[in-house]
Each structure stands twice: as C-alpha cells, then as structure tokens.
C-alpha cells in the first residue's frame, strides 16, 4: 500500500457565511446609535455550526456582537462531558472585527488587500509573541479562528453591501496532505481503527471528559508503544503506560519538561486534534491553515531556544517525520441521548472508531525533491532556523528573515456571481418583518439628529415616556401624530365622543369611513390610526367622560366617581399629560389630579385666530410627605440649593423656577362652570382658522421635547420677562453656570407660555407665577383632594362655589364687592 501513498497539495474548504436577517438590524442599530460617523472596527463573534455534521458554515445573527460571557457560552464552564455534549453546546467562536462605512464610495475604494495584510500581521505577531505564549495556548480557538467583515448599509432601502474574510496565513510552505491515491474511504489510511482499538478509545473518552470546554477543540495525544531500556536512571512507568493514550493540553505539551519525558520512550506516536466534522473529506476546513502555522511556529520556537538539544530534535522528528504529522478528528453524533455509562459501551466506541478519522500532513523541507527522505529532518531544521534564528540579533540570512511575515489570504468568494472575489449585496426589505422595518425607519431621522446636530439627545427617555392625551379632537390628533414622529412609544387617548362627518377635514387621524354611522369612538379610532402609522407603538383609546364643576351628579353619583377613579388611574399610569379638550372647565379635574401627582402637564388652547401653549409647574413642598415621595423631589432640593447660592436675594432673580410656574387657572378669579349650556351652533363647534391647531400642536410637542432634554426636566426655569427681545436673549445665554438653573435645554429654550396670533403672525413668550388661590393647582385645593377626595369632588360638581370657598376667592369677591359699594357711595355723596 506504501506505493499508493502520495503527497498532494492541501486544498482547503473555505467557510461559508450564513447571515440571519437580525444581524442586519443590529448593524443598523450599532451604526445609528453607537458609531454614527465614526469609522472604527467593532468586535464580532461568529460561530461555527456543528449541526448536521457541518463545520464549514459560519453563522451571524444579532447575538454575534455579544461576547462569550454575555451569551452564557459554555466555554466558561469547567467541564463538558461527552455524555451530554452536543456540537451546538461547545461551538468554536471566532474572534472578529467589522468595519461599517459611511458611504458606498468609501466601501468600494478601500484597499481590501491592505486590510487583509494588516489582519495577517496581527495574527503572525501574536502567534510569535513568546511572552504571551501560555495565554495564547489557553485560548487557542479564538486566536486561530479569525473573522473580518466590511459593510456599507443604505438604511432607508435596507440595501447592504458586505464582504467577509477569514484571515489566514499562507504558511507554512511545502505542506502536503498524504492520501491513498487508490482510495479514500472508511477502509483506507484515515480510519480511526488503524490507530486506536476500542479499549484505547474508551480511555480517550475518559480523558476528554476531564478537559475544560475551551480545551476540547485543540489538544495533543501521545501513545507510548515502547520504553527506552538503555538508561537505568529513567523510570518511564512512573509517567506512562504502554499503549495507553494520554491527552495533553498545548500549554503543557510544548514545555521542555514534558518533551524531555518523551525521551524515556523508544517508540511513541503523536496526534493533534482538529475540529472538522465532515468525515473523510479530502478537503479540511479553512481553519487548518492557521492551525498548521501555529504548530510550525511552536516547533520553530523550540528550535530557536534548544536547537542543539538532541531530545528536542528527536521530538520534532517523531512529531513530523515518523508517519508524518497526524491530525485526528473525533466525530460526535448530535442525536445521541445516552447516559454517561452508555458512552463507554462497545456500540458507542464502535461508532467513534467508524466515524472518526486521522489525516496525515507532510511538513517537507524546501529542497525535498532533491534529497533523500533520510535528510528531511536535517534540511527542515535548516529551513526553520532561517525563519526562527536562535539569536535574533544575529542575522542568519542578511537580515531579511527576521522580519518575515507570511502573506495573508481569506476573502470569501461571491457564490452568487460565479465565485468571483467581489463583495456581496443583499436587500433585506423582502425578508424582514414589515412592522419591524416601519418602526425602524421611523426612528431613522431621530437617530440621524444625534450624529451631528444634537449628540446628547436622549432618545431612550423619549421612547420610554408615556403620554396621555385628554381630548381626541383637532388638537389631540395632531399632538398624537407629532409624538409618533418624535419617537414616543406609549400613547393613550381619552374622549367620550364619536367621529362625525365634520371631523376628518380638521382632525388628522380620522377618515370618511370612520364617520359613517357615527358610532366609532374618537379615542379608539385615533389609537388605531397611530398604530397604522407605526405598528410597534403601544397606543390605546379610552372612552371616558370627564366630570366638570357645577354639573350636578344627580342619581349617577357612584358611576361618576368611578369615572373619576378611572381618570385618576390613567393619569397614574402616564408621566406626561396633554390637555386638549374643547372646553375650559373640562381641563380643571385633569389639572387638579395630575398636579397633585407631580405629572408633566402641557396645555393647548385655541381661539379663532390665537393659541396658547403652556407647561404647568410641578408643585413640591419641603414639609409635605407626599411631595417628598415624588421622583422630582431630590432634583427640587438640589435646584433650591443652587438657586440660593446663585441668587442670595430672590428678588434680584431674573428667573422663575419650574416649581413656581402657574397653570391654566392661576389667573382665574371665578371657579369653572358648565359653559356648554345654551350654546348656539357656532359655539358648539370648534371655530378656528384651520392651520392654527397644527401650529399650536407643533409648539406643544416641541416644548415637551425641550422639557425632557433639560437637566432639571419639568423643573426647568424660565425668564420672568418676555424673552423675545435682544437684551433677554443675551441674558438667556449667560443666565446661570448651573445646569439646573439654565433656562435652555440642548434643544433650546424651555418657555412657560407661548401665545400666538395669526392676525398679525406674532408670537410671544410669557411667564406667570403660580397663585396661592388657584382653583386647580393651589396647595389648598390639592390638600383637600388628597385628604377627602370624594367629598371634595362631590361638592365641586354640585356647586363650583365650594372651590371658591376653599381657595379664598369668595373672600376676594366679598372684598371687591364692598369696595365697589364704597366707591359708588362716594360718588353719590359727591353728587
């Protein structure tokens, strides 16, 4: 059979990159959220799939960007026994990098060859770093399995251009696979049973079980077959048993102490493991390239240190030239459900012996064609010393070999285009879930804002904030659409009316079909409309009537209070409240409840050609237990300290703090009443200029965005005076050195009130202080609501005068009335 054994150039089977669609979504997220315009390599960790006996497919998905520890990889566990080991349990995880380019031109023009050369240099230098040899050998899988990818993504159209590489050294030279030219089958040279009997196979399984998971891919086996009897001082039986295979990790295998023990053996065989689960294929997988380079480097380092040590030379001769370098692969079936004892029975050992295999690799000297085989070792050593001179300062070959770096190869061929060496292209729009793409595309503009314009924009805070829109009419619909555009993900509508034919033209979330029959709830329809714009958002509608003062409960007392409880629960569930109802009095109860619970409130009101957008102050006191439980209270305390430091005399302050700002009702001198009684037709409809609601809604949502981006949040201060003149603009820029006292956020000003007038197309900013007698947000009303809610609300609904009595407005009326009487009396006396 010897004449049929011939060296053949090794043909490596390249890896195939298999990419899950989730990988591209993660690429997009990383580029938009993390890298932005920066071009730097990021880590990636693809895996070899051993399922279905396939060690040629490398898998990428969204998890590929996580490290082994983050994925709970079993390589960190101490032991994985063959009895419970499946190929998916202990995969090889590649150490990879990925570059994501900003433009297609950059992607096309980059020097791909230079990129691969640099990766090859890194592999070679790390492999040759003797100071890090132990740590390198302990993590051999990740040091040999390398991956590199370049990508450009057109995120609007989901077009991705990419090219994967598996950087490998084209080294060592003159490496050949020894094959039986007459046959390459299970009965030929590579059969496991030619080297190990069933007893030895059991012993190997027992030793394999003692290896840690990270060592089960690459290790060495030594099988002693004859002791050296010539030296009486040696006792090989202390270290070896004849014909019993011993597994060595490479951290131990390359040590001088271990190699010197091998000199006690007159005959022994060395095998090295290699994970290649395609039995008896004539083409080993691509990873063997770097593995052979590693073995060559370690042998060269031994010669570099001990080139005159006869034991080292004997070891190298046995390793490479006695029946060649023997590389074995142990096949483990993935569908075996056996106990540990069953893995040592005859049937399983027979399976291993039939399906595992050994390859022979010949490391030949450069002039092997001109010399006899007996001189192979001598000439091989000469070749090695040229690459690894025993004295690095001493030049063996004119100084040219000391800096030797082998060439690197590894770009994956494009299988769709006749295996040409060109990048791949994929359009993911046909394979991704349209809902995911829609949600992803809607956030694109927001993420692009962070690239150059507002790098500190907190989109996560916006995404997580929950908004409650009270009133699903003209203003509410526009607010809802704008909140979606800003990336708010949880939006709830409240209304108690149905869509009518007059609504769709002015109320942007409704259509003609919604008005047919007049039975569709405005809040429900608005909620569904937002979901149709962005299917991923959590939008819901609640059909709810809001009680108003001076509107007796009559016989529906319990029902009305339950509706109030429902409103209170909804306000509890949301951080942001928009008031957009069509009457003033319907805003009183939501203002009272939301203020008492320290919610962010934005109010939008319209006249025929004017509008008001207003944020309400957060009511906090240092001596109130409920206020102290607010999430804004620590911020409130810190802001108070900074204010006292910056403005020792509060009267000299040019700002109002967010806790001092008034609400919609702070200037009222009467309690709200039922204004819906006796309305004429023009008063029953929202009669405003059509463009007004869009302007007002836009301002309202932008004010909210500025609030959320301010370091003090809803406690953001504002100027006392109008700030649309030059003097105050300068003051705005230099008002405070403290973040909590700044009047602007990263998005600009955070005004208290905006008043717009379409008749003159003017807009002004103004600020008002909270009123201690306010019918909606004063502490007097809040305390009454907290202490005795039902009694307080019942009286307010029955007769709004009860609110005036609590706040002291009734005393003001009496005083103003008596004052008027005195004035009239004086006039009569003068007459």
C-alpha positions in Angstrom: 0.0 0.0 0.0 3.0 2.3 0.5 3.4 3.0 -3.2 -0.2 4.4 -3.2 0.6 7.0 -0.5 1.5 10.2 -2.2 1.8 13.8 -1.1 -0.8 16.2 -2.5 -1.1 19.9 -2.1 -3.7 20.6 0.6 -6.9 22.0 -0.8 -8.8 23.8 2.0 -12.6 24.0 2.0 -13.5 27.7 2.6 -16.0 28.8 5.1 -19.5 29.9 4.0 -21.0 32.9 5.9 -24.7 32.3 6.8 -26.3 35.6 7.9 -29.6 35.8 9.8 -31.8 38.9 9.0 -31.5 40.0 12.6 -27.8 40.6 12.0 -28.6 43.5 9.6 -31.0 45.1 12.1 -28.2 45.0 14.7 -25.7 46.5 12.2 -28.1 49.4 11.6 -28.7 49.9 15.3 -24.9 50.0 16.1 -24.2 52.4 13.3 -27.0 54.8 14.2 -26.8 54.6 18.0 -23.1 54.0 18.7 -20.7 54.5 15.8 -22.6 57.3 13.9 -20.0 58.8 11.5 -17.0 57.2 13.3 -15.2 54.6 11.3 -13.6 52.2 13.7 -13.7 48.4 14.0 -16.2 46.8 16.4 -15.9 43.3 17.8 -18.0 40.5 16.5 -18.1 36.8 17.4 -19.5 34.5 14.7 -19.8 30.8 15.5 -19.3 27.6 13.6 -22.4 25.4 13.4 -21.7 21.8 14.0 -25.2 20.8 13.4 -25.8 18.2 10.6 -22.0 17.5 10.6 -21.3 20.8 9.0 -18.1 22.7 10.2 -17.9 24.9 7.1 -20.8 27.3 7.8 -20.2 30.4 9.9 -23.3 31.9 11.4 -24.0 35.5 12.1 -27.1 36.9 13.9 -27.9 39.7 16.4 -26.1 37.7 19.2 -22.8 37.7 17.2 -22.0 41.1 18.7 -22.1 39.7 22.2 -19.0 38.2 23.9 -19.0 34.6 25.0 -19.6 35.5 28.7 -22.6 37.7 27.7 -24.1 34.8 25.8 -23.6 32.4 28.6 -21.2 30.4 26.4 -20.2 27.1 27.9 -16.5 27.7 27.3 -16.5 29.4 30.7 -17.8 26.3 32.4 -15.1 23.9 33.7 -16.2 20.7 32.1 -18.4 19.5 29.3 -18.6 15.7 29.2 -19.1 13.7 26.1 -22.2 12.2 27.7 -24.1 15.5 27.5 -22.0 17.2 24.8 -23.7 18.2 21.5 -22.0 20.0 18.8 -24.1 23.1 19.4 -23.1 23.1 23.1 -19.4 23.9 22.5 -19.1 25.8 19.3 -16.0 27.5 18.0 -16.5 31.2 18.4 -14.5 33.4 16.0 -12.7 36.5 17.2 -13.8 39.0 14.6 -13.9 42.7 13.6 -16.3 44.6 11.4 -16.0 47.9 9.7 -19.2 49.8 8.8 -18.5 52.5 6.2 -20.4 55.8 5.9 -20.6 55.9 2.1 -20.7 53.4 -0.8 -17.7 55.2 -2.3 -15.6 54.6 0.9 -16.6 50.9 0.8 -15.7 50.5 -2.8 -12.4 52.4 -2.7 -10.9 50.9 0.4 -7.9 48.8 -0.2 -9.2 45.3 0.6 -5.8 43.7 0.1 -4.2 46.0 2.6 -6.9 45.3 5.2 -6.2 41.6 4.9 -2.4 42.1 5.1 -2.8 44.0 8.4 -5.0 41.3 9.8 -2.4 38.7 8.8 0.3 40.7 10.5 -1.7 40.8 13.8 -2.2 37.0 13.7 1.5 36.4 13.0 2.9 38.8 15.6 0.6 37.5 18.3 1.4 33.9 17.4 5.1 34.6 17.7 4.9 36.6 21.0 6.7 34.2 23.4 5.9 36.4 26.4 2.2 35.7 25.8 2.6 32.1 24.7 0.8 30.5 27.7 -2.3 32.7 27.5 -2.3 32.3 23.7 -2.3 28.5 24.0 -5.0 28.6 26.7 -7.3 30.5 24.2 -6.3 28.7 21.1 -9.7 28.6 19.5 -10.2 32.4 19.5 -6.6 33.0 18.5 -6.8 30.8 15.4 -10.4 31.4 14.4 -10.3 34.9 12.9 -13.1 36.8 11.1 -13.2 40.2 9.3 -16.0 42.0 7.6 -16.6 45.3 5.8 -20.1 46.6 5.4 -22.0 49.6 3.9 -25.7 49.9 4.5 -28.3 52.1 2.8 -30.6 52.1 5.8 -33.5 53.7 4.0 -33.8 50.9 1.4 -32.3 48.1 3.5 -29.6 47.5 0.9 -26.4 46.1 2.4 -23.1 45.6 0.7 -20.6 43.4 2.6 -17.6 41.2 2.2 -16.5 38.6 4.7 -12.9 37.4 5.2 -11.4 34.6 7.3 -7.8 35.9 7.6 -5.4 33.0 7.4 -1.7 32.8 6.9 -0.4 31.2 3.7 2.1 29.3 5.7 4.0 27.0 6.3 5.4 26.3 2.8 5.7 22.8 1.4 2.8 21.4 3.4 1.2 18.4 1.8 -1.7 16.1 2.5 -0.8 12.4 2.3 -3.6 10.4 0.6 -4.1 7.0 -0.7 -4.3 7.6 -4.4 -6.2 4.3 -4.9 -9.0 5.1 -2.5 -10.1 7.5 0.2 -12.8 5.7 2.1 -13.5 4.4 5.6 -11.3 1.4 5.0 -8.3 3.4 3.9 -5.5 5.3 5.6 -7.6 7.7 7.6 -9.6 5.1 9.6 -9.5 5.7 13.3 -9.3 1.9 14.0 -5.9 1.9 12.3 -4.6 3.8 15.3 -6.8 3.1 18.3 -8.6 0.0 19.4 -11.8 0.0 21.4 -10.0 0.0 24.8 -7.9 3.0 23.8 -11.0 4.8 22.5 -12.7 4.4 26.0 -9.5 5.7 27.6 -9.6 8.7 25.3 -13.2 9.4 26.1 -12.4 9.4 29.8 -9.5 11.8 29.4 -11.5 14.0 27.1 -14.2 14.4 29.8 -11.5 15.9 32.1 -10.7 18.8 29.7 -12.3 22.2 30.1 -14.7 23.2 27.3 -12.2 25.7 25.9 -9.6 22.9 25.5 -11.8 20.4 23.8 -11.1 21.6 20.3 -7.3 21.6 20.1 -5.1 19.3 22.1 -2.4 16.6 21.6 -2.4 12.8 22.2 0.7 10.8 22.9 0.5 6.9 22.7 3.7 5.2 24.1 4.4 1.9 22.5 7.9 1.0 23.8 10.0 2.2 26.7 13.7 3.1 26.4 15.6 0.3 28.3 19.1 1.7 27.7 19.0 4.2 30.6 18.6 2.6 34.0 18.1 6.1 35.6 14.9 6.6 33.8 11.6 5.2 35.1 9.1 5.7 32.3 6.5 3.6 34.0 6.0 6.5 36.5 4.7 8.7 33.7 3.4 6.3 31.0 1.5 3.1 30.5 2.3 1.2 27.3 -0.3 1.7 24.6 -2.5 3.9 26.9 -3.1 7.3 25.1 -2.5 10.5 27.1 -4.2 13.8 26.3 -2.1 16.9 26.7 -3.2 20.5 26.5 -0.9 22.6 24.4 0.1 24.7 27.4 1.7 21.6 28.8 2.6 19.8 25.6 5.2 22.4 24.4 7.0 22.6 27.8 10.6 21.4 27.9 9.8 19.2 30.9 7.1 17.3 29.0 9.3 16.8 25.9 12.2 15.5 28.0 9.8 12.9 29.5 9.1 11.7 25.9 12.8 10.8 25.6 12.1 7.9 28.1 10.1 6.3 25.2 11.8 4.4 22.5 8.7 4.5 20.3 5.6 6.7 20.6 3.0 8.3 18.3 1.8 11.9 18.5 -1.6 13.1 17.3 -3.1 16.6 17.4 -6.8 17.2 17.4 -8.7 19.3 14.8 -12.4 20.2 14.8 -13.5 19.2 11.3 -16.8 17.3 11.4 -17.0 16.2 7.8 -15.8 12.6 8.0 -13.2 11.5 5.4 -13.5 14.6 3.3 -10.3 15.1 1.3 -10.6 18.9 1.9 -10.0 20.1 5.5 -11.8 23.2 6.6 -10.2 26.7 6.3 -9.2 26.8 10.0 -6.4 24.2 9.4 -4.3 27.0 7.7 -3.8 28.9 10.9 -3.5 25.7 12.9 -0.6 24.4 10.8 1.0 27.9 11.1 0.7 27.6 14.8 2.3 24.2 15.0 5.1 25.3 12.8 5.7 28.5 14.9 5.8 26.5 18.2 8.3 24.0 16.7 10.4 26.9 15.4 10.4 28.5 18.9 11.6 25.2 20.4 14.5 25.1 17.9 15.2 28.7 18.5 15.8 28.0 22.2 17.1 24.5 22.0 18.4 23.8 18.5 21.3 21.7 19.9 19.2 19.7 22.3 19.0 16.1 21.0 15.8 15.5 22.8 14.1 18.4 21.0 15.4 17.2 17.7 14.1 13.6 18.4 10.7 15.0 19.4 10.4 17.0 16.2 11.4 14.0 14.1 8.8 11.9 15.8 6.2 14.7 15.6 6.6 15.4 11.9 8.6 12.6 10.1 7.6 9.4 11.7 4.5 8.6 9.8 4.0 12.4 9.2 2.0 14.8 11.3 -1.1 13.0 12.4 -4.2 15.2 12.8 -7.3 13.4 14.1 -11.0 14.4 14.3 -13.3 12.7 16.7 -16.9 12.6 15.5 -19.8 13.0 18.0 -23.3 12.4 16.9 -25.8 15.2 17.7 -28.8 13.0 18.1 -27.5 10.6 20.8 -29.4 10.5 24.1 -27.2 8.3 26.3 -26.2 8.2 29.9 -22.6 8.6 30.8 -22.0 4.9 31.2 -23.5 4.2 27.8 -20.9 6.4 26.2 -18.3 3.9 27.2 -20.1 0.8 25.9 -19.0 -1.1 22.9 -21.6 0.2 20.4 -20.6 3.8 21.0 -16.9 3.1 20.9 -17.6 1.3 17.6 -19.4 4.3 16.3 -16.5 6.6 17.2 -14.0 4.2 15.6 -16.0 4.0 12.4 -16.7 7.8 12.0 -13.6 9.4 13.5 -10.6 9.8 11.2 -7.0 10.8 11.0 -5.3 12.9 8.3 -1.6 12.8 7.6 0.2 16.0 6.8 3.7 16.2 5.5 5.9 19.1 6.5 8.6 18.9 3.8 11.9 20.8 3.5 12.2 23.4 0.8 14.5 21.1 -1.3 12.6 17.9 -0.7 12.6 17.0 -4.3 16.4 16.9 -4.5 17.2 15.0 -1.3 16.5 11.6 0.2 13.9 11.2 2.9 16.6 10.4 5.4 17.8 14.0 5.2 14.3 15.6 5.6 14.8 16.4 9.3 18.2 17.9 8.8 17.1 20.2 6.0 13.8 21.0 7.7 15.7 22.3 10.7 17.9 24.5 8.5 14.7 26.0 7.0 13.3 26.6 10.4 16.4 28.3 11.7 16.2 30.8 8.8 12.7 31.8 9.9 13.4 31.5 13.7 17.2 32.2 14.2 18.5 31.2 17.6 19.9 34.6 18.1 17.6 37.4 16.9 20.5 39.9 16.9 22.5 37.6 14.7 21.4 37.7 11.1 21.2 34.3 9.5 20.4 35.4 6.0 21.4 39.0 5.6 18.7 40.4 7.9 15.9 39.5 5.6 14.3 36.7 7.5 14.0 38.2 11.0 11.1 40.5 9.8 9.5 37.7 7.8 5.7 37.9 7.8 3.8 35.3 5.7 1.1 36.6 3.2 -2.5 36.5 4.4 -5.5 35.3 2.4 -9.1 34.8 3.2 -11.6 37.0 1.4 -14.8 34.9 0.8 -15.8 34.4 -2.8 -19.2 35.6 -4.0 -21.0 32.3 -4.7 -23.9 34.2 -6.4 -21.6 35.6 -9.0 -19.5 32.6 -10.2 -17.3 32.5 -7.1 -15.6 35.8 -8.0 -13.6 37.7 -5.4 -16.1 40.6 -5.1 -18.4 41.9 -2.3 -21.9 40.6 -1.7 -25.1 42.5 -1.8 -28.4 41.8 -0.1 -31.7 43.7 0.1 -33.5 42.8 3.3 -36.8 44.5 2.6 -38.2 41.3 1.3 -37.2 39.1 4.2 -37.7 41.4 7.2 -41.0 41.9 9.0 -42.6 45.0 7.5 -43.7 46.1 11.0 -40.1 46.0 12.2 -38.9 47.9 9.2 -41.6 50.5 9.6 -40.7 51.1 13.3 -37.0 51.1 12.4 -37.5 53.6 9.6 -39.5 56.0 11.7 -36.6 56.3 14.2 -34.1 56.8 11.5 -34.4 60.6 11.3 -34.3 60.9 15.1 -31.0 58.9 15.3 -29.5 60.9 12.5 -30.2 64.1 14.5 -27.7 62.8 17.1 -24.9 62.3 14.5 -24.1 65.9 14.0 -26.8 68.2 15.4 -27.7 67.1 18.9 -25.2 64.4 20.0 -26.6 64.4 23.6 -30.2 63.9 22.6 -31.7 61.3 24.9 -34.0 59.3 22.6 -34.3 56.5 25.2 -36.1 58.9 27.6 -38.5 59.9 24.9 -39.1 56.3 23.8 -39.9 55.2 27.4 -42.1 58.2 28.4 -45.8 57.5 28.5 -48.2 60.2 27.2 -51.9 60.7 27.9 -53.8 62.9 25.5 -57.0 64.2 27.1 -59.2 65.2 24.2 -59.0 63.4 20.8 -60.2 66.2 18.6 -58.4 68.7 16.4 -55.5 69.4 18.8 -55.3 65.8 20.2 -55.0 64.2 16.8 -52.1 66.5 15.7 -50.4 66.0 19.0 -50.6 62.3 18.6 -49.0 62.3 15.2 -46.2 64.5 16.3 -45.5 62.3 19.3 -45.1 59.4 17.0 -42.7 61.5 14.9 -40.6 62.2 18.0 -40.4 58.5 18.9 -42.8 58.3 21.8 -43.8 54.7 22.1 -46.7 54.7 24.6 -49.7 57.0 23.8 -53.2 56.9 25.2 -56.2 58.9 24.0 -59.2 59.9 26.1 -62.5 61.2 24.7 -66.2 60.5 25.1 -67.5 61.5 21.6 -67.8 59.6 18.3 -66.4 60.6 14.9 -68.7 62.7 12.9 -68.6 63.8 9.3 -67.3 67.2 10.2 -64.2 65.8 11.8 -61.9 64.2 9.2 -61.2 67.5 7.4 -59.7 69.1 10.6 -58.8 66.1 12.8 -55.9 64.4 11.1 -56.3 60.9 12.5 -59.9 60.4 11.2 -61.2 59.4 7.7 -64.5 59.4 6.0 -65.1 55.8 6.7 -64.7 56.4 10.4 -67.7 58.8 10.4 -70.2 56.5 8.7 -72.9 55.7 11.1 -71.5 58.0 13.8 -70.8 55.1 16.1 -67.0 54.9 16.3 -65.3 56.3 19.4 -62.9 59.1 18.7 -60.3 57.8 21.2 -60.4 54.3 19.7 -60.1 55.4 16.1 -57.3 57.8 16.9 -55.4 55.0 18.7 -55.8 52.6 15.7 -54.7 55.4 13.4 -51.4 55.8 15.3 -50.9 52.0 15.2 -51.3 52.1 11.4 -48.6 54.7 11.2 -46.2 52.8 13.5 -47.4 49.3 14.2 -44.8 48.9 17.0 -46.1 51.6 19.3 -48.4 50.9 22.3 -51.4 53.0 21.5 -54.8 52.7 23.1 -58.1 54.6 23.3 -60.3 55.1 26.3 -63.9 56.2 26.0 -64.3 58.3 29.1 -66.4 61.4 30.1 -64.6 63.9 32.3 -66.7 65.5 35.0 -66.8 69.2 35.3 -67.6 71.6 38.2 -71.1 73.0 38.5 -72.5 69.9 36.8 -74.6 68.0 39.5 -74.2 64.2 39.7 -77.9 63.7 40.4 -78.6 59.9 40.5 -75.4 58.8 38.9 -73.2 59.6 41.9 -71.3 56.3 42.1 -70.9 56.0 38.3 -69.4 59.5 38.0 -67.0 58.9 40.8 -65.9 55.6 39.2 -65.2 57.5 36.0 -63.1 59.9 38.1 -61.3 57.0 39.6 -60.6 55.7 36.1 -59.2 59.0 35.1 -57.0 59.1 38.1 -55.7 55.6 37.3 -54.9 56.7 33.8 -53.0 59.7 35.0 -51.1 57.5 37.4 -50.0 55.3 34.5 -48.5 58.1 32.5 -45.7 60.6 33.1 -46.9 63.2 30.6 -50.4 64.7 30.3 -51.7 66.8 27.4 -54.8 68.9 27.9 -56.6 69.4 24.6 -60.3 69.3 25.4 -62.7 71.7 23.8 -63.9 73.5 27.0 -62.0 75.2 29.7 -63.9 73.6 32.6 -63.2 70.0 31.3 -59.5 70.8 32.0 -60.0 71.5 35.6 -60.2 68.0 37.0 -57.3 66.6 35.0 -55.2 69.6 36.0 -56.0 69.0 39.7 -55.3 65.3 39.6 -52.1 65.5 37.5 -50.7 68.4 39.6 -51.3 66.5 42.8 -49.4 63.6 41.3 -46.4 65.7 40.0 -47.0 64.9 36.4 -45.7 66.9 33.4 -48.6 68.8 32.0 -48.8 70.6 28.7 -51.9 72.6 27.9 -53.0 73.7 24.4 -55.9 76.1 23.9 -57.2 77.9 20.8 -59.4 80.8 19.9 -60.4 81.8 16.4 -57.0 83.1 15.4 -54.9 82.8 18.5 -53.5 80.0 20.6 -51.9 79.3 24.0 -49.3 76.6 24.7 -48.4 76.3 28.4 -46.4 73.9 30.6 -47.6 73.7 34.2 -45.3 74.0 37.2 -44.5 71.0 39.5 -46.0 71.5 42.9 -43.5 70.5 45.6 -43.1 71.4 49.3 -40.3 70.6 51.7 -42.7 69.9 54.6 -45.2 67.6 52.8 -44.7 63.8 53.0 -46.4 63.1 49.7 -44.4 65.7 47.8 -41.2 64.2 49.3 -42.0 60.9 47.7 -42.0 62.4 44.2 -39.2 61.4 41.9 -38.6 65.1 41.2 -38.1 65.9 44.9 -34.3 65.3 45.1 -33.9 67.4 42.0 -36.1 70.1 43.5 -33.9 70.2 46.7 -30.7 70.4 44.6 -32.2 73.2 42.5 -33.2 75.1 45.6 -29.7 75.0 46.9 -28.2 76.2 43.6 -30.8 78.9 43.4 -29.9 80.2 46.9 -26.2 80.2 46.0 -26.7 82.0 42.7 -29.4 84.4 43.9 -28.8 85.3 47.6 -31.6 87.9 47.2 -34.5 86.1 45.4 -36.0 89.4 44.5 -33.0 90.0 42.2 -33.6 86.8 40.4 -34.4 87.0 36.7 -36.0 83.6 36.5 -38.9 81.6 37.8 -38.1 78.0 38.9 -40.2 75.2 37.4 -41.9 74.7 40.8 -43.1 78.3 40.7 -44.8 78.4 37.4 -48.6 78.9 37.1 -51.2 76.7 35.5 -54.1 77.5 33.1 -56.4 78.5 36.0 -53.9 80.6 38.1 -55.2 83.9 36.9 -58.9 82.9 37.2 -60.9 84.8 39.8 -64.0 82.5 39.5 -64.5 78.8 39.7 -65.2 77.0 36.3 -68.8 76.4 35.5 -70.7 74.4 32.8 -70.2 76.5 29.7 -71.9 74.0 27.4 -75.4 75.1 28.4 -77.4 77.2 26.0 -74.7 77.1 23.2 -75.6 78.3 19.7 -74.4 76.3 16.7 -71.3 78.4 16.2 -70.4 77.8 19.8 -70.9 74.1 19.7 -68.2 73.6 17.0 -64.5 74.4 17.2 -64.4 77.5 15.1 -60.8 78.3 14.4 -58.6 79.0 11.5 -57.7 75.6 10.1 -53.9 76.0 10.3 -54.0 77.1 13.9 -54.2 73.7 15.5 -51.2 72.4 13.6 -49.1 75.3 14.7 -50.2 75.1 18.3 -49.8 71.3 18.5 -46.3 71.6 17.0 -45.3 74.1 19.6 -46.8 71.9 22.4 -44.8 68.8 21.4 -41.6 70.8 20.9 -42.0 72.3 24.3 -42.4 68.9 25.8 -39.2 67.7 24.0 -37.3 70.6 25.4 -38.6 69.8 28.9 -37.4 66.2 28.7 -33.9 67.2 27.4 -33.4 69.8 30.2 -31.2 68.6 33.1 -34.0 69.7 35.5 -36.8 68.2 33.5 -40.2 69.8 34.3 -38.4 71.9 36.9 -36.6 73.8 34.2 -36.6 77.6 35.0 -37.8 80.3 32.6 -37.4 84.1 32.5 -39.7 86.4 34.3 -40.0 88.8 31.4 -40.7 88.4 27.8 -37.6 86.8 26.2 -38.1 87.7 22.5 -36.0 90.9 22.7 -32.3 91.3 22.3 -31.5 92.1 25.9 -33.2 89.0 27.2 -31.7 86.8 24.5 -28.2 87.7 25.8 -29.4 87.1 29.4 -30.7 83.7 28.3 -27.2 82.6 27.2 -25.4 83.7 30.4 -28.1 83.4 33.0 -26.5 80.7 35.1 -23.5 78.5 35.3 -25.5 75.7 36.9 -27.2 73.1 34.8 -30.3 73.0 37.0 -30.8 76.8 36.6 -30.3 77.1 32.9 -33.3 78.4 31.0 -32.5 76.4 27.9 -32.0 72.7 27.1 -29.9 71.1 24.4 -32.9 71.8 22.1 -33.1 75.5 23.1 -35.4 77.5 25.2 -38.0 75.9 27.6 -40.7 78.6 27.7 -43.5 78.6 30.2 -46.2 80.1 27.9 -46.3 80.7 24.1 -49.1 82.9 22.8 -49.6 83.1 19.0 -51.7 85.4 16.9 -52.4 84.6 13.3 -54.0 88.0 12.6 -50.5 89.6 12.9 -48.5 86.4 12.8 -46.8 87.3 16.1 -45.7 85.0 18.8 -44.7 86.0 22.4 -43.3 84.2 25.4 -44.6 85.0 28.8 -44.4 83.6 32.3 -46.8 83.8 35.3 -46.3 82.8 38.9 -48.5 80.2 40.5 -51.3 81.6 42.6 -51.8 80.6 46.2 -55.6 80.9 45.5 -55.6 78.9 42.2 -58.8 76.8 41.9 -56.8 73.9 40.3 -53.2 73.8 41.5 -53.0 75.7 44.8 -52.0 73.7 47.8 -55.4 74.4 49.4 -57.2 72.5 46.6 -54.6 69.8 46.3 -54.7 69.0 50.1 -58.5 68.8 50.0 -58.3 66.4 47.1 -55.7 64.2 48.7 -57.4 64.1 52.1 -61.1 63.7 51.2 -61.4 63.2 47.5 -65.0 62.0 47.1 -66.5 64.6 49.4 -64.5 67.4 47.9 -65.3 66.4 44.3 -69.0 65.8 45.0 -69.3 69.3 46.4 -67.4 70.8 43.5 -69.6 69.1 40.9 -72.7 70.1 42.7 -71.7 73.7 43.1 -68.4 75.3 41.9 -68.7 77.9 44.6 -67.4 75.4 47.1 -64.0 75.6 45.3 -64.0 79.4 45.6 -64.6 79.0 49.4 -61.7 76.6 49.8 -59.3 78.8 47.9 -60.4 82.1 49.4 -61.7 83.6 46.2 -65.1 84.1 47.8 -63.5 86.5 50.2 -62.0 88.3 47.3 -65.4 88.7 45.8 -66.8 90.0 49.0 -64.0 92.4 49.5 -64.2 93.6 45.9 -68.0 93.9 46.2 -67.7 96.0 49.4 -65.0 98.1 47.8 -67.2 98.8 44.8 -70.1 99.7 47.1 -67.9 102.2 48.8 -66.8 103.8 45.5 -70.4 104.0 44.4 -71.4 105.5 47.7 -68.7 108.1 47.5 -69.8 109.1 44.0 -73.4 109.5 45.3 -72.2 111.7 48.2 -70.3 113.9 45.8 -73.3 114.2 43.6 
